[in-house]
Amino acid sequence: QSALTQPASVSGSPGQSITISCTGNSSDVEFYKLVLVSWYQQHPGKVPKLIIYGGSERPSGISNRFSASQSGNTASLTISGLQVEDEADYYCCSNVGTRTWVFGGGTRLTVL
Amino acid sequence: QVQLQESGPGLVKPSETLSLTCTVSGGSISSSNSYWSWIRQPAGKGLESIGRIYTSGFTDYNYSLKNRVTISVDTSKNQFFLHLNFVTAADTAVYYCVRGPGAATREAFDIWGQGRMVTVSS
């Protein structure tokens, strides 16, 4: 099955905005458009936490500083107003059309 | 508030079977129309979906593990299970039980257990 490609790392300063991309081939991210891509935040040694589902929706309790979108076969997570506590690993996830879910390789966000 | 908790041996010998249990509390495993999954994460690496089960017993498995994995459910005990056969060191990882994905969770993994570290070693 195809993997979803994320940058290994991104960085930003407090207050800035950053964007993490998640790119798949046409059978991955694009297949279900803005419906099935989800994003997870994982602090070191902690359990992953859902921060975006259904392509762009936030679960209850997730800050509106987190937003997501999709264009073509690339999904993107944007974090605005960066805070120190946003420093973590971020993973995208998508159904690949055969009732299989694939995660991206993860992106380490460093807040400088 | 639904919670999940993994349990099972933390050490498994090579070529043997890794068996884990996930106990669901705070709600019935059958009532939410949800799928229930296992996801693993080797140390320092990313997440890998192993497979999912619906309470009817319907399953989907990661293609790369399909020949070695079985996920089952016992609704009377509010539990679901993972069995991974013929393990090797490459199966050493933290194993999470998770709710989702499916229509009920908008295809996302929304509730995660705390994870169970399983080491494959003789």
gemmi code that builds the backbone of each chain (N, CA, C; Angstrom):
import gemmi

chains = {
    "A": [
        ("GLN", (0.844, -1.190, 0.000), (0.000, 0.000, 0.000), (0.879, 1.240, 0.000)),
        ("SER", (0.330, 2.337, -0.537), (1.122, 3.551, -0.666), (1.265, 4.247, 0.671)),
        ("ALA", (2.382, 4.893, 0.848), (2.616, 5.682, 2.048), (2.215, 7.119, 1.787)),
        ("LEU", (1.965, 7.824, 2.845), (1.712, 9.255, 2.767), (2.989, 9.958, 3.171)),
        ("THR", (3.430, 10.933, 2.400), (4.711, 11.584, 2.619), (4.545, 12.898, 3.364)),
        ("GLN", (5.256, 13.006, 4.462), (5.292, 14.246, 5.244), (6.734, 14.707, 5.349)),
        ("PRO", (6.965, 16.015, 5.527), (8.332, 16.463, 5.804), (8.764, 15.927, 7.155)),
        ("ALA", (10.037, 15.583, 7.258), (10.527, 15.007, 8.513), (10.462, 16.007, 9.655)),
        ("SER", (10.677, 17.279, 9.334), (10.677, 18.286, 10.385), (10.259, 19.638, 9.844)),
        ("VAL", (9.674, 20.431, 10.711), (9.383, 21.834, 10.446), (9.657, 22.582, 11.745)),
        ("SER", (9.867, 23.867, 11.617), (10.115, 24.665, 12.814), (9.509, 26.048, 12.652)),
        ("GLY", (9.289, 26.686, 13.761), (8.744, 28.020, 13.757), (8.944, 28.673, 15.105)),
        ("SER", (8.766, 29.962, 15.140), (8.905, 30.713, 16.389), (7.534, 30.924, 17.017)),
        ("PRO", (7.505, 31.138, 18.313), (6.220, 31.412, 18.959), (5.485, 32.551, 18.283)),
        ("GLY", (4.194, 32.342, 18.050), (3.372, 33.345, 17.410), (3.275, 33.202, 15.904)),
        ("GLN", (4.230, 32.501, 15.323), (4.202, 32.305, 13.878), (3.204, 31.211, 13.486)),
        ("SER", (3.046, 31.028, 12.183), (2.227, 29.950, 11.642), (3.115, 28.999, 10.855)),
        ("ILE", (2.785, 27.731, 10.924), (3.498, 26.732, 10.128), (2.472, 25.837, 9.448)),
        ("THR", (2.919, 25.212, 8.369), (2.064, 24.276, 7.646), (2.822, 22.979, 7.416)),
        ("ILE", (2.153, 21.878, 7.688), (2.713, 20.548, 7.457), (1.933, 19.903, 6.323)),
        ("SER", (2.641, 19.433, 5.335), (1.984, 18.807, 4.190), (1.955, 17.293, 4.325)),
        ("CYS", (1.023, 16.704, 3.625), (0.831, 15.247, 3.617), (0.447, 14.887, 2.195)),
        ("THR", (1.348, 14.227, 1.510), (1.156, 13.993, 0.079), (1.069, 12.508, -0.223)),
        ("GLY", (0.063, 12.165, -0.975), (-0.087, 10.781, -1.391), (-0.306, 10.718, -2.898)),
        ("ASN", (-0.331, 9.506, -3.419), (-0.635, 9.400, -4.837), (-2.147, 9.426, -5.030)),
        ("SER", (-2.599, 9.355, -6.220), (-4.012, 9.585, -6.513), (-4.919, 8.556, -5.861)),
        ("SER", (-4.375, 7.429, -5.443), (-5.238, 6.431, -4.817), (-5.323, 6.616, -3.310)),
        ("ASP", (-4.572, 7.566, -2.766), (-4.552, 7.771, -1.331), (-5.382, 8.983, -0.939)),
        ("VAL", (-4.719, 10.080, -0.750), (-5.383, 11.248, -0.189), (-6.509, 11.748, -1.066)),
        ("GLU", (-6.319, 11.730, -2.355), (-7.312, 12.353, -3.235), (-8.587, 11.542, -3.326)),
        ("PHE", (-8.489, 10.234, -3.113), (-9.622, 9.367, -3.380), (-10.858, 9.815, -2.630)),
        ("TYR", (-10.707, 10.126, -1.358), (-11.854, 10.533, -0.580), (-11.895, 12.036, -0.342)),
        ("LYS", (-11.137, 12.757, -1.069), (-11.154, 14.205, -1.004), (-11.033, 14.694, 0.434)),
        ("LEU", (-11.909, 15.566, 0.838), (-11.796, 16.209, 2.147), (-12.541, 15.448, 3.241)),
        ("VAL", (-12.734, 14.173, 3.085), (-13.586, 13.467, 4.033), (-12.785, 12.650, 5.031)),
        ("LEU", (-11.766, 11.987, 4.564), (-11.184, 10.948, 5.406), (-9.827, 11.269, 6.016)),
        ("VAL", (-9.211, 12.385, 5.661), (-7.889, 12.689, 6.212), (-8.021, 13.134, 7.663)),
        ("SER", (-7.250, 12.535, 8.501), (-7.203, 12.919, 9.907), (-5.764, 13.234, 10.296)),
        ("TRP", (-5.619, 14.003, 11.337), (-4.311, 14.427, 11.830), (-4.220, 14.150, 13.330)),
        ("TYR", (-3.013, 13.759, 13.746), (-2.776, 13.389, 15.135), (-1.546, 14.112, 15.655)),
        ("GLN", (-1.607, 14.510, 16.909), (-0.494, 15.140, 17.602), (0.032, 14.166, 18.640)),
        ("GLN", (1.353, 14.014, 18.702), (1.945, 13.128, 19.692), (3.139, 13.802, 20.354)),
        ("HIS", (2.991, 14.085, 21.625), (4.122, 14.593, 22.389), (5.029, 13.425, 22.761)),
        ("PRO", (6.325, 13.692, 22.977), (7.263, 12.612, 23.286), (6.799, 11.758, 24.464)),
        ("GLY", (6.760, 10.458, 24.239), (6.380, 9.527, 25.285), (4.898, 9.480, 25.596)),
        ("LYS", (4.119, 10.194, 24.805), (2.677, 10.271, 25.069), (1.874, 9.564, 23.979)),
        ("VAL", (0.583, 9.460, 24.255), (-0.337, 8.807, 23.331), (-0.737, 9.788, 22.224)),
        ("PRO", (-0.828, 9.335, 20.993), (-1.315, 10.232, 19.928), (-2.715, 10.757, 20.246)),
        ("LYS", (-2.965, 11.965, 19.822), (-4.260, 12.609, 20.049), (-4.822, 13.107, 18.736)),
        ("LEU", (-6.085, 12.815, 18.494), (-6.757, 13.284, 17.284), (-6.956, 14.786, 17.362)),
        ("ILE", (-6.510, 15.514, 16.338), (-6.700, 16.959, 16.304), (-7.518, 17.430, 15.102)),
        ("ILE", (-7.583, 16.620, 14.075), (-8.390, 16.939, 12.896), (-9.002, 15.643, 12.369)),
        ("TYR", (-10.284, 15.679, 12.031), (-10.921, 14.541, 11.394), (-11.781, 15.040, 10.247)),
        ("GLY", (-12.168, 14.103, 9.399), (-13.021, 14.471, 8.281), (-12.416, 15.522, 7.385)),
        ("GLY", (-11.105, 15.577, 7.337), (-10.419, 16.517, 6.458), (-10.138, 17.864, 7.098)),
        ("SER", (-11.114, 18.412, 7.851), (-10.903, 19.772, 8.351), (-11.622, 20.074, 9.657)),
        ("GLU", (-12.212, 19.090, 10.277), (-12.991, 19.355, 11.484), (-12.173, 19.092, 12.740)),
        ("ARG", (-12.412, 19.878, 13.763), (-11.712, 19.739, 15.028), (-12.598, 19.073, 16.068)),
        ("PRO", (-12.041, 18.080, 16.766), (-12.805, 17.516, 17.891), (-12.997, 18.570, 18.976)),
        ("SER", (-13.968, 18.325, 19.813), (-14.203, 19.213, 20.933), (-12.944, 19.337, 21.778)),
        ("GLY", (-12.617, 20.565, 22.135), (-11.467, 20.808, 22.991), (-10.184, 21.106, 22.254)),
        ("ILE", (-10.182, 20.950, 20.940), (-8.977, 21.251, 20.157), (-9.009, 22.726, 19.748)),
        ("SER", (-7.911, 23.387, 19.968), (-7.823, 24.817, 19.703), (-8.085, 25.135, 18.234)),
        ("ASN", (-8.732, 26.273, 18.008), (-8.963, 26.705, 16.623), (-7.701, 27.227, 15.971)),
        ("ARG", (-6.577, 27.140, 16.675), (-5.292, 27.459, 16.039), (-4.886, 26.337, 15.074)),
        ("PHE", (-5.538, 25.190, 15.207), (-5.267, 24.066, 14.316), (-6.327, 24.051, 13.215)),
        ("SER", (-5.858, 24.044, 11.980), (-6.773, 23.968, 10.855), (-6.174, 23.074, 9.785)),
        ("ALA", (-7.021, 22.570, 8.914), (-6.528, 21.657, 7.886), (-7.305, 21.856, 6.603)),
        ("SER", (-6.670, 21.485, 5.506), (-7.302, 21.618, 4.199), (-6.689, 20.587, 3.266)),
        ("GLN", (-7.202, 20.580, 2.043), (-6.674, 19.650, 1.051), (-6.799, 20.266, -0.333)),
        ("SER", (-5.785, 20.052, -1.139), (-5.800, 20.495, -2.532), (-5.151, 19.407, -3.372)),
        ("GLY", (-5.910, 18.886, -4.298), (-5.384, 17.791, -5.109), (-5.067, 16.600, -4.236)),
        ("ASN", (-3.828, 16.112, -4.339), (-3.461, 14.949, -3.539), (-2.580, 15.319, -2.362)),
        ("THR", (-2.704, 16.556, -1.906), (-1.957, 16.998, -0.737), (-2.897, 17.560, 0.308)),
        ("ALA", (-2.793, 17.022, 1.503), (-3.506, 17.565, 2.639), (-2.535, 18.392, 3.468)),
        ("SER", (-3.048, 19.401, 4.141), (-2.175, 20.285, 4.911), (-2.762, 20.578, 6.278)),
        ("LEU", (-1.881, 20.614, 7.247), (-2.242, 21.024, 8.611), (-1.541, 22.338, 8.888)),
        ("THR", (-2.296, 23.330, 9.309), (-1.721, 24.618, 9.659), (-1.923, 24.882, 11.136)),
        ("ILE", (-0.864, 25.299, 11.786), (-0.941, 25.702, 13.182), (-0.584, 27.173, 13.235)),
        ("SER", (-1.516, 27.972, 13.686), (-1.275, 29.400, 13.768), (-0.986, 29.802, 15.214)),
        ("GLY", (-0.349, 30.948, 15.369), (-0.037, 31.414, 16.717), (0.732, 30.371, 17.511)),
        ("LEU", (1.806, 29.854, 16.930), (2.570, 28.765, 17.548), (2.841, 29.011, 19.023)),
        ("GLN", (2.679, 27.957, 19.789), (3.001, 27.996, 21.203), (4.008, 26.891, 21.509)),
        ("VAL", (4.734, 27.079, 22.570), (5.766, 26.105, 22.944), (5.181, 24.708, 23.079)),
        ("GLU", (3.967, 24.636, 23.614), (3.345, 23.318, 23.832), (2.913, 22.629, 22.540)),
        ("ASP", (3.024, 23.324, 21.409), (2.705, 22.695, 20.135), (3.850, 21.817, 19.647)),
        ("GLU", (4.999, 21.936, 20.287), (6.153, 21.132, 19.879), (5.833, 19.659, 20.106)),
        ("ALA", (5.811, 18.904, 19.015), (5.371, 17.511, 19.053), (5.571, 16.908, 17.670)),
        ("ASP", (5.232, 15.629, 17.545), (5.174, 14.969, 16.253), (3.744, 15.004, 15.746)),
        ("TYR", (3.603, 15.193, 14.446), (2.281, 15.255, 13.833), (2.193, 14.228, 12.703)),
        ("TYR", (1.080, 13.493, 12.690), (0.872, 12.445, 11.699), (-0.432, 12.681, 10.953)),
        ("CYS", (-0.386, 12.515, 9.648), (-1.627, 12.483, 8.874), (-2.010, 11.022, 8.668)),
        ("CYS", (-3.268, 10.816, 8.335), (-3.765, 9.460, 8.121), (-4.883, 9.517, 7.094)),
        ("SER", (-4.918, 8.523, 6.227), (-5.952, 8.486, 5.207), (-6.320, 7.052, 4.866)),
        ("ASN", (-7.566, 6.879, 4.512), (-7.989, 5.616, 3.927), (-7.427, 5.528, 2.521)),
        ("VAL", (-6.940, 4.381, 2.140), (-6.357, 4.255, 0.808), (-7.261, 3.498, -0.137)),
        ("GLY", (-8.551, 3.508, 0.171), (-9.515, 3.019, -0.796), (-9.740, 1.528, -0.780)),
        ("THR", (-8.994, 0.809, 0.042), (-9.207, -0.638, 0.119), (-9.464, -1.053, 1.558)),
        ("ARG", (-10.160, -0.175, 2.275), (-10.468, -0.396, 3.692), (-9.181, -0.595, 4.491)),
        ("THR", (-8.167, 0.153, 4.121), (-6.893, 0.153, 4.829), (-6.526, 1.598, 5.132)),
        ("TRP", (-6.057, 1.822, 6.325), (-5.686, 3.169, 6.726), (-4.165, 3.262, 6.831)),
        ("VAL", (-3.627, 4.321, 6.250), (-2.190, 4.506, 6.212), (-1.832, 5.820, 6.878)),
        ("PHE", (-0.775, 5.797, 7.659), (-0.265, 7.007, 8.287), (0.916, 7.559, 7.499)),
        ("GLY", (1.064, 8.875, 7.563), (2.283, 9.475, 7.077), (3.431, 9.150, 8.013)),
        ("GLY", (4.637, 9.447, 7.568), (5.810, 9.116, 8.356), (6.009, 9.988, 9.590)),
        ("GLY", (5.230, 11.060, 9.676), (5.329, 11.931, 10.840), (6.226, 13.123, 10.603)),
        ("THR", (5.887, 14.234, 11.219), (6.650, 15.470, 11.130), (6.946, 15.983, 12.530)),
        ("ARG", (8.195, 16.205, 12.821), (8.592, 16.749, 14.121), (8.540, 18.271, 14.052)),
        ("LEU", (7.683, 18.867, 14.844), (7.579, 20.320, 14.917), (8.426, 20.829, 16.074)),
        ("THR", (9.328, 21.717, 15.747), (10.149, 22.370, 16.764), (9.749, 23.830, 16.863)),
        ("VAL", (9.461, 24.270, 18.067), (9.132, 25.678, 18.300), (10.377, 26.338, 18.883)),
        ("LEU", (10.973, 27.199, 18.104), (12.279, 27.775, 18.443), (12.193, 28.818, 19.554)),
    ],
    "B": [
        ("GLN", (-17.578, 8.703, 29.465), (-16.383, 8.871, 28.638), (-15.774, 7.495, 28.381)),
        ("VAL", (-15.756, 7.096, 27.128), (-15.196, 5.800, 26.764), (-13.689, 5.818, 26.974)),
        ("GLN", (-13.192, 4.766, 27.580), (-11.754, 4.600, 27.773), (-11.342, 3.214, 27.324)),
        ("LEU", (-10.098, 3.096, 26.860), (-9.567, 1.822, 26.407), (-8.288, 1.513, 27.182)),
        ("GLN", (-8.092, 0.236, 27.483), (-6.907, -0.182, 28.212), (-6.373, -1.485, 27.648)),
        ("GLU", (-5.110, -1.456, 27.231), (-4.469, -2.666, 26.725), (-3.893, -3.503, 27.874)),
        ("SER", (-3.885, -4.787, 27.677), (-3.231, -5.672, 28.646), (-2.677, -6.883, 27.910)),
        ("GLY", (-1.677, -7.503, 28.519), (-1.067, -8.677, 27.914), (0.417, -8.696, 28.184)),
        ("PRO", (1.081, -9.777, 27.791), (2.514, -9.916, 28.058), (3.335, -8.814, 27.412)),
        ("GLY", (4.354, -8.388, 28.118), (5.245, -7.376, 27.589), (6.460, -7.969, 26.889)),
        ("LEU", (6.608, -9.284, 26.984), (7.747, -9.961, 26.371), (7.254, -11.227, 25.684)),
        ("VAL", (7.609, -11.350, 24.422), (7.210, -12.519, 23.639), (8.457, -13.073, 22.940)),
        ("LYS", (8.552, -14.378, 22.881), (9.704, -14.991, 22.219), (9.523, -15.011, 20.713)),
        ("PRO", (10.626, -14.921, 19.992), (10.538, -15.005, 18.524), (9.834, -16.285, 18.085)),
        ("SER", (9.068, -16.166, 17.045), (8.278, -17.228, 16.407), (6.996, -17.556, 17.178)),
        ("GLU", (6.822, -16.974, 18.357), (5.603, -17.240, 19.108), (4.513, -16.217, 18.767)),
        ("THR", (3.412, -16.290, 19.503), (2.267, -15.437, 19.212), (2.139, -14.310, 20.231)),
        ("LEU", (2.006, -13.118, 19.717), (1.757, -11.934, 20.540), (0.241, -11.828, 20.733)),
        ("SER", (-0.189, -11.772, 21.978), (-1.628, -11.686, 22.264), (-1.904, -10.527, 23.214)),
        ("LEU", (-2.781, -9.638, 22.808), (-3.149, -8.500, 23.626), (-4.659, -8.393, 23.726)),
        ("THR", (-5.097, -7.843, 24.842), (-6.514, -7.593, 25.085), (-6.740, -6.106, 25.262)),
        ("CYS", (-7.820, -5.616, 24.715), (-8.233, -4.231, 24.941), (-9.588, -4.249, 25.635)),
        ("THR", (-9.628, -3.654, 26.807), (-10.865, -3.574, 27.564), (-11.459, -2.175, 27.408)),
        ("VAL", (-12.700, -2.134, 26.990), (-13.399, -0.870, 26.783), (-14.271, -0.578, 28.002)),
        ("SER", (-14.126, 0.589, 28.568), (-14.936, 0.990, 29.712), (-15.618, 2.312, 29.432)),
        ("GLY", (-16.658, 2.589, 30.210), (-17.374, 3.851, 30.041), (-18.413, 3.819, 28.938)),
        ("GLY", (-18.643, 2.669, 28.378), (-19.626, 2.538, 27.313), (-19.576, 1.141, 26.730)),
        ("SER", (-20.651, 0.739, 26.075), (-20.684, -0.593, 25.475), (-19.938, -0.605, 24.148)),
        ("ILE", (-19.160, -1.652, 23.959), (-18.419, -1.787, 22.714), (-19.362, -1.934, 21.530)),
        ("SER", (-20.575, -2.341, 21.791), (-21.546, -2.589, 20.721), (-22.444, -1.404, 20.431)),
        ("SER", (-22.568, -0.499, 21.354), (-23.601, 0.526, 21.241), (-23.230, 1.713, 20.381)),
        ("SER", (-21.953, 1.886, 20.113), (-21.538, 3.114, 19.421), (-21.421, 2.946, 17.920)),
        ("ASN", (-21.763, 1.752, 17.406), (-21.636, 1.500, 15.966), (-20.232, 1.801, 15.461)),
        ("SER", (-19.262, 1.565, 16.315), (-17.886, 1.903, 15.972), (-17.076, 0.673, 15.568)),
        ("TYR", (-16.031, 0.966, 14.850), (-14.994, -0.024, 14.638), (-13.969, 0.133, 15.761)),
        ("TRP", (-13.199, -0.933, 15.952), (-12.170, -0.940, 16.987), (-10.887, -1.469, 16.357)),
        ("SER", (-9.782, -0.761, 16.619), (-8.548, -1.032, 15.894), (-7.369, -1.293, 16.804)),
        ("TRP", (-6.333, -1.858, 16.181), (-5.017, -1.941, 16.799), (-4.036, -1.176, 15.915)),
        ("ILE", (-3.214, -0.373, 16.546), (-2.175, 0.409, 15.886), (-0.886, 0.183, 16.662)),
        ("ARG", (0.243, 0.116, 15.968), (1.500, -0.063, 16.669), (2.505, 0.994, 16.260)),
        ("GLN", (3.507, 1.156, 17.120), (4.532, 2.168, 16.904), (5.869, 1.675, 17.449)),
        ("PRO", (6.786, 1.271, 16.573), (8.130, 0.919, 17.046), (8.808, 2.140, 17.651)),
        ("ALA", (9.720, 1.921, 18.539), (10.403, 3.020, 19.216), (11.050, 3.964, 18.204)),
        ("GLY", (10.746, 5.235, 18.336), (11.347, 6.239, 17.476), (10.806, 6.263, 16.053)),
        ("LYS", (9.760, 5.503, 15.806), (9.219, 5.435, 14.452), (7.756, 5.855, 14.415)),
        ("GLY", (7.164, 5.742, 13.253), (5.803, 6.202, 13.057), (4.748, 5.171, 13.392)),
        ("LEU", (3.518, 5.555, 13.120), (2.356, 4.735, 13.449), (2.005, 3.797, 12.296)),
        ("GLU", (1.576, 2.601, 12.658), (1.161, 1.619, 11.651), (-0.161, 0.999, 12.066)),
        ("SER", (-1.143, 1.110, 11.201), (-2.430, 0.476, 11.474), (-2.310, -1.023, 11.232)),
        ("ILE", (-2.763, -1.813, 12.190), (-2.699, -3.270, 12.078), (-3.999, -3.828, 11.510)),
        ("GLY", (-5.101, -3.290, 11.981), (-6.387, -3.759, 11.499), (-7.509, -3.289, 12.396)),
        ("ARG", (-8.734, -3.587, 11.994), (-9.894, -3.154, 12.751), (-10.960, -4.228, 12.756)),
        ("ILE", (-11.884, -4.113, 13.713), (-12.991, -5.061, 13.802), (-14.269, -4.316, 14.147)),
        ("TYR", (-15.364, -4.774, 13.591), (-16.675, -4.290, 13.977), (-17.259, -5.306, 14.940)),
        ("THR", (-18.237, -4.900, 15.723), (-18.739, -5.814, 16.738), (-19.455, -7.024, 16.145)),
        ("SER", (-19.778, -6.961, 14.859), (-20.354, -8.129, 14.186), (-19.298, -9.190, 13.919)),
        ("GLY", (-18.029, -8.777, 14.057), (-16.923, -9.673, 13.768), (-16.237, -9.372, 12.446)),
        ("PHE", (-16.795, -8.447, 11.681), (-16.192, -8.067, 10.407), (-14.821, -7.448, 10.654)),
        ("THR", (-13.832, -7.855, 9.884), (-12.472, -7.350, 10.079), (-11.850, -6.835, 8.785)),
        ("ASP", (-10.917, -5.915, 8.944), (-10.020, -5.465, 7.889), (-8.616, -5.499, 8.468)),
        ("TYR", (-7.663, -5.969, 7.671), (-6.299, -6.061, 8.151), (-5.342, -5.323, 7.218)),
        ("ASN", (-4.269, -4.810, 7.798), (-3.158, -4.262, 7.029), (-2.628, -5.369, 6.121)),
        ("TYR", (-2.504, -5.026, 4.859), (-2.120, -6.057, 3.878), (-0.796, -6.724, 4.250)),
        ("SER", (0.143, -5.939, 4.777), (1.479, -6.491, 5.063), (1.469, -7.452, 6.254)),
        ("LEU", (0.437, -7.419, 7.068), (0.363, -8.279, 8.245), (-0.742, -9.317, 8.138)),
        ("LYS", (-1.447, -9.280, 7.063), (-2.690, -10.040, 6.943), (-2.522, -11.523, 7.234)),
        ("ASN", (-1.400, -12.082, 6.833), (-1.210, -13.526, 6.994), (-0.877, -13.933, 8.421)),
        ("ARG", (-0.567, -12.970, 9.264), (-0.140, -13.288, 10.633), (-1.082, -12.760, 11.710)),
        ("VAL", (-2.045, -11.945, 11.352), (-2.819, -11.240, 12.374), (-4.274, -11.711, 12.421)),
        ("THR", (-4.792, -11.755, 13.621), (-6.207, -12.001, 13.849), (-6.705, -11.030, 14.911)),
        ("ILE", (-7.770, -10.329, 14.599), (-8.432, -9.469, 15.577), (-9.817, -10.047, 15.842)),
        ("SER", (-10.164, -10.171, 17.101), (-11.460, -10.745, 17.476), (-12.102, -9.883, 18.552)),
        ("VAL", (-13.371, -10.184, 18.848), (-14.103, -9.367, 19.809), (-14.978, -10.257, 20.678)),
        ("ASP", (-15.132, -9.862, 21.923), (-16.057, -10.512, 22.847), (-16.947, -9.409, 23.419)),
        ("THR", (-18.112, -9.245, 22.845), (-18.971, -8.140, 23.260), (-19.480, -8.322, 24.682)),
        ("SER", (-19.599, -9.562, 25.139), (-20.098, -9.803, 26.492), (-19.120, -9.299, 27.547)),
        ("LYS", (-17.843, -9.256, 27.168), (-16.806, -8.773, 28.087), (-16.366, -7.359, 27.753)),
        ("ASN", (-16.945, -6.781, 26.715), (-16.544, -5.436, 26.272), (-15.047, -5.393, 25.957)),
        ("GLN", (-14.579, -6.415, 25.271), (-13.167, -6.519, 24.950), (-12.967, -6.884, 23.475)),
        ("PHE", (-11.821, -6.467, 22.951), (-11.384, -6.999, 21.676), (-9.915, -7.363, 21.790)),
        ("PHE", (-9.452, -8.169, 20.843), (-8.184, -8.851, 21.013), (-7.321, -8.758, 19.756)),
        ("LEU", (-6.022, -8.860, 19.989), (-5.056, -8.934, 18.904), (-4.220, -10.184, 19.082)),
        ("HIS", (-4.084, -10.934, 17.999), (-3.155, -12.054, 17.966), (-2.278, -11.889, 16.744)),
        ("LEU", (-0.977, -11.875, 16.969), (-0.003, -11.737, 15.883), (0.943, -12.924, 15.967)),
        ("ASN", (0.927, -13.738, 14.936), (1.698, -14.985, 14.938), (3.123, -14.797, 14.431)),
        ("PHE", (3.943, -15.744, 14.771), (5.302, -15.833, 14.218), (6.043, -14.493, 14.325)),
        ("VAL", (6.071, -13.960, 15.522), (6.672, -12.646, 15.700), (8.184, -12.696, 15.579)),
        ("THR", (8.735, -11.550, 15.162), (10.176, -11.343, 15.107), (10.490, -10.035, 15.822)),
        ("ALA", (11.768, -9.717, 15.885), (12.179, -8.474, 16.543), (11.524, -7.258, 15.895)),
        ("ALA", (11.200, -7.368, 14.628), (10.570, -6.252, 13.923), (9.163, -5.943, 14.436)),
        ("ASP", (8.599, -6.846, 15.212), (7.284, -6.630, 15.792), (7.350, -5.950, 17.156)),
        ("THR", (8.544, -5.694, 17.625), (8.706, -4.961, 18.886), (8.180, -3.542, 18.721)),
        ("ALA", (7.253, -3.153, 19.576), (6.600, -1.854, 19.415), (5.676, -1.577, 20.596)),
        ("VAL", (5.209, -0.350, 20.658), (4.078, -0.033, 21.520), (2.814, -0.326, 20.723)),
        ("TYR", (1.924, -1.094, 21.324), (0.676, -1.455, 20.665), (-0.463, -0.688, 21.332)),
        ("TYR", (-1.209, 0.025, 20.495), (-2.354, 0.802, 20.974), (-3.660, 0.166, 20.511)),
        ("CYS", (-4.633, 0.121, 21.400), (-5.977, -0.169, 20.938), (-6.719, 1.163, 20.832)),
        ("VAL", (-7.549, 1.278, 19.810), (-8.094, 2.571, 19.420), (-9.525, 2.407, 18.926)),
        ("ARG", (-10.358, 3.404, 19.163), (-11.692, 3.388, 18.571), (-11.628, 4.010, 17.182)),
        ("GLY", (-12.266, 3.333, 16.235), (-12.278, 3.794, 14.864), (-11.446, 2.879, 13.980)),
        ("PRO", (-11.300, 3.235, 12.702), (-12.046, 4.264, 12.000), (-13.328, 3.706, 11.413)),
        ("GLY", (-14.243, 4.548, 11.118), (-15.497, 4.152, 10.521), (-16.404, 5.364, 10.451)),
        ("ALA", (-17.580, 5.159, 9.952), (-18.507, 6.272, 9.781), (-18.820, 6.955, 11.103)),
        ("ALA", (-18.903, 6.162, 12.171), (-19.247, 6.720, 13.482), (-18.189, 7.694, 13.985)),
        ("THR", (-16.963, 7.542, 13.549), (-15.883, 8.423, 13.997), (-15.359, 9.263, 12.831)),
        ("ARG", (-16.156, 9.399, 11.792), (-15.752, 10.161, 10.607), (-14.405, 9.678, 10.084)),
        ("GLU", (-14.238, 8.367, 10.137), (-13.059, 7.701, 9.585), (-11.772, 8.043, 10.323)),
        ("ALA", (-11.906, 8.495, 11.546), (-10.707, 8.837, 12.340), (-10.569, 7.887, 13.519)),
        ("PHE", (-9.376, 7.870, 14.078), (-9.102, 7.114, 15.304), (-9.248, 8.102, 16.453)),
        ("ASP", (-10.372, 8.071, 17.154), (-10.645, 9.188, 18.056), (-10.328, 8.944, 19.528)),
        ("ILE", (-10.333, 7.708, 19.976), (-10.002, 7.432, 21.377), (-8.923, 6.362, 21.402)),
        ("TRP", (-7.841, 6.632, 22.140), (-6.681, 5.747, 22.178), (-6.466, 5.210, 23.591)),
        ("GLY", (-6.026, 3.951, 23.665), (-5.556, 3.427, 24.932), (-4.194, 4.008, 25.252)),
        ("GLN", (-3.677, 3.675, 26.411), (-2.389, 4.205, 26.845), (-1.213, 3.532, 26.169)),
        ("GLY", (-1.464, 2.401, 25.546), (-0.398, 1.686, 24.848), (0.235, 0.611, 25.710)),
        ("ARG", (0.648, -0.457, 25.077), (1.336, -1.575, 25.747), (2.627, -1.836, 25.007)),
        ("MET", (3.746, -1.706, 25.702), (5.037, -1.996, 25.084), (5.228, -3.502, 25.017)),
        ("VAL", (5.480, -4.023, 23.831), (5.734, -5.445, 23.658), (7.103, -5.618, 23.004)),
        ("THR", (7.940, -6.379, 23.659), (9.281, -6.667, 23.159), (9.347, -8.116, 22.714)),
        ("VAL", (9.884, -8.314, 21.524), (10.101, -9.678, 21.032), (11.573, -10.018, 21.211)),
        ("SER", (11.833, -10.948, 22.090), (13.211, -11.326, 22.401), (13.233, -12.686, 23.083)),
        ("SER", (14.305, -13.409, 22.842), (14.444, -14.712, 23.498), (15.093, -14.566, 24.868)),
    ],
}
model = gemmi.Model(1)
for chain_id, residues in chains.items():
    chain = gemmi.Chain(chain_id)
    for i, (resn, *xyz) in enumerate(residues, 1):
        res = gemmi.Residue()
        res.name, res.seqid = resn, gemmi.SeqId(i, " ")
        for name, pos in zip(("N", "CA", "C"), xyz):
            atom = gemmi.Atom()
            atom.name, atom.element = name, gemmi.Element(name[0])
            atom.pos, atom.b_iso = gemmi.Position(*pos), 0.0
            res.add_atom(atom)
        chain.add_residue(res)
    model.add_chain(chain)
structure = gemmi.Structure()
structure.add_model(model)
structure.setup_entities()
